[in-house]
Amino acid sequence: MSGQQASTPRDPASVPLRHNLSVAITPLNSARDPERAEAIREVVDAFRNLRASVARFVLMLEDIRGNARSLEATTGQSLGDLLSSLEDHARALGFSRLDDLMLAIEAARSAEQQRDLVFQSSPGSGSGSGSDTVSLQHVARGLERLDASFVGLCVEHVLERHYRDRASSGVPV
């Protein structure tokens, strides 16, 4: 190759990073608008709790069907994937409140877009920032209600199943 070295791919860790990332990323400045920062935290927490509740519900139904896996196994799955799994398992098991579960699943399908409102909102946009904060709080409350719906349906299913198992084994309930 007459004195030229062959180009070798660089290890990503050895590629120098630009240190002026703040030009592209706007950090959350909670001192400037603490109400908005709190509303963002509420949305993120509510979404995380909703996703975790759906994951636990899916794992419970998988366990009933004999396909148990750990909570960590759901880490890479999107909420949409978990909702699809939940629907499939519930149908296969003849879930008693399938209509209610389907309503909750349909409502939850838009949860990721609702969560992403924290990125679409513009901090410090003058008079609009108050309504932005109210909108974020509204989203957080909606996600919390949806989470409570899934938890309630899951708990009800567990109690029903426990009651049926005890009744079928002759144990007084």
C-alpha positions as CSV (number, residue, x, y, z in Angstrom):
1,M,0.0,0.0,0.0
2,S,3.0,2.3,-0.6
3,G,3.4,3.8,2.8
4,Q,-0.3,4.3,3.6
5,Q,-1.8,2.6,6.6
6,A,-5.2,0.9,6.2
7,S,-7.9,2.8,7.9
8,T,-9.1,0.9,11.0
9,P,-12.5,1.6,12.7
10,R,-12.1,3.5,15.9
11,D,-13.4,2.3,19.2
12,P,-16.4,4.5,20.0
13,A,-14.8,5.1,23.5
14,S,-11.7,6.6,21.9
15,V,-13.6,9.1,19.7
16,P,-13.2,12.6,21.2
17,L,-16.4,14.1,22.4
18,R,-17.4,17.7,21.9
19,H,-17.7,19.4,25.2
20,N,-20.2,22.1,24.1
21,L,-23.3,19.9,24.3
22,S,-25.2,22.6,26.2
23,V,-25.7,24.2,22.8
24,A,-28.0,21.3,21.8
25,I,-29.4,20.3,25.2
26,T,-31.3,22.6,27.4
27,P,-30.9,21.5,31.0
28,L,-33.9,21.6,33.3
29,N,-33.5,24.7,35.5
30,S,-35.7,24.0,38.4
31,A,-34.7,27.4,40.1
32,R,-36.2,29.3,37.2
33,D,-39.6,27.6,37.2
34,P,-39.9,25.1,40.1
35,E,-43.6,24.5,39.4
36,R,-42.9,23.3,35.9
37,A,-40.0,21.2,37.0
38,E,-42.2,19.5,39.6
39,A,-44.9,18.9,37.0
40,I,-42.3,17.3,34.7
41,R,-41.1,15.1,37.5
42,E,-44.8,14.1,38.1
43,V,-45.3,13.1,34.5
44,V,-42.1,11.1,34.3
45,D,-42.8,9.3,37.6
46,A,-46.4,8.6,36.6
47,F,-45.3,7.1,33.3
48,R,-42.6,5.0,35.0
49,N,-45.2,3.7,37.5
50,L,-47.7,3.0,34.8
51,R,-45.1,1.0,32.8
52,A,-44.0,-0.9,35.9
53,S,-47.6,-1.8,36.8
54,V,-48.3,-3.1,33.3
55,A,-45.0,-5.1,33.3
56,R,-46.0,-6.7,36.6
57,F,-49.5,-7.5,35.3
58,V,-48.0,-9.1,32.2
59,L,-45.5,-11.1,34.3
60,M,-48.4,-12.3,36.6
61,L,-50.4,-13.5,33.6
62,E,-47.3,-15.1,32.0
63,D,-46.7,-17.0,35.3
64,I,-50.3,-18.2,35.3
65,R,-49.8,-19.5,31.8
66,G,-46.5,-21.2,32.8
67,N,-44.2,-18.8,31.0
68,A,-42.7,-17.0,34.0
69,R,-39.8,-14.6,33.6
70,S,-38.3,-11.9,35.7
71,L,-39.2,-8.2,35.9
72,E,-35.7,-7.4,34.4
73,A,-36.7,-9.3,31.3
74,T,-39.2,-6.6,30.5
75,T,-36.7,-3.8,30.7
76,G,-36.2,-3.5,27.0
77,Q,-39.8,-3.7,26.1
78,S,-41.8,-0.5,25.2
79,L,-45.1,0.2,26.9
80,G,-46.8,-0.6,23.6
81,D,-45.1,-4.1,23.5
82,L,-46.1,-4.7,27.1
83,L,-49.7,-3.7,26.4
84,S,-49.9,-6.0,23.4
85,S,-48.5,-8.9,25.6
86,L,-51.1,-8.0,28.3
87,E,-53.9,-8.2,25.8
88,D,-52.7,-11.5,24.3
89,H,-52.3,-13.2,27.7
90,A,-55.6,-11.8,29.0
91,R,-57.5,-13.1,26.0
92,A,-55.8,-16.5,26.3
93,L,-56.7,-16.8,29.9
94,G,-60.3,-15.7,29.4
95,F,-59.8,-12.6,31.6
96,S,-63.2,-11.9,33.3
97,R,-63.2,-8.1,32.8
98,L,-61.7,-8.2,29.3
99,D,-63.8,-5.2,28.1
100,D,-62.6,-3.0,31.0
101,L,-59.0,-4.2,30.4
102,M,-59.3,-3.4,26.7
103,L,-60.5,0.1,27.5
104,A,-57.5,0.7,29.8
105,I,-55.1,-0.7,27.2
106,E,-56.5,1.6,24.5
107,A,-56.2,4.6,26.8
108,A,-52.6,3.6,27.7
109,R,-51.5,3.3,24.0
110,S,-51.2,7.1,23.9
111,A,-49.3,7.3,27.2
112,E,-45.8,7.6,25.6
113,Q,-47.0,10.6,23.5
114,Q,-48.5,12.1,26.6
115,R,-45.2,11.6,28.5
116,D,-43.3,13.3,25.6
117,L,-45.2,16.5,26.2
118,V,-42.4,17.3,28.7
119,F,-40.1,17.7,25.6
120,Q,-42.5,19.7,23.5
121,S,-43.3,22.2,26.1
122,S,-41.2,25.4,26.1
123,P,-39.9,26.5,29.4
124,G,-40.0,30.2,30.2
125,S,-42.3,31.0,27.4
126,G,-43.9,33.9,29.3
127,S,-47.6,33.7,30.0
128,G,-47.9,30.3,28.4
129,S,-45.7,28.6,30.9
130,G,-48.4,28.6,33.5
131,S,-50.8,26.8,31.2
132,D,-48.0,24.5,30.2
133,T,-47.5,23.5,33.9
134,V,-51.2,22.9,34.3
135,S,-51.2,20.8,31.1
136,L,-48.3,18.7,32.4
137,Q,-50.1,18.3,35.8
138,H,-53.2,17.2,33.9
139,V,-51.2,14.6,32.0
140,A,-49.6,13.3,35.2
141,R,-53.0,12.9,36.9
142,G,-54.3,11.0,33.8
143,L,-51.4,8.6,33.9
144,E,-51.8,8.1,37.6
145,R,-55.5,7.2,37.1
146,L,-54.6,4.8,34.3
147,D,-52.0,3.2,36.5
148,A,-54.6,2.8,39.3
149,S,-57.0,1.1,36.7
150,F,-54.4,-1.5,35.8
151,V,-53.5,-2.1,39.4
152,G,-57.2,-2.5,40.3
153,L,-57.9,-4.9,37.5
154,C,-54.8,-7.0,38.4
155,V,-55.6,-7.1,42.1
156,E,-59.2,-8.1,41.3
157,H,-58.0,-10.9,39.0
158,V,-55.7,-12.2,41.7
159,L,-58.4,-12.2,44.3
160,E,-60.9,-13.9,41.9
161,R,-58.4,-16.5,41.1
162,H,-57.5,-17.1,44.8
163,Y,-61.2,-17.4,45.6
164,R,-61.8,-19.9,42.8
165,D,-58.8,-22.0,43.7
166,R,-59.8,-22.1,47.3
167,A,-63.5,-22.9,46.5
168,S,-62.5,-25.7,44.0
169,S,-60.2,-27.3,46.6
170,G,-62.9,-27.4,49.2
171,V,-61.3,-24.9,51.5
172,P,-64.0,-22.6,53.0
173,V,-63.7,-19.0,51.8
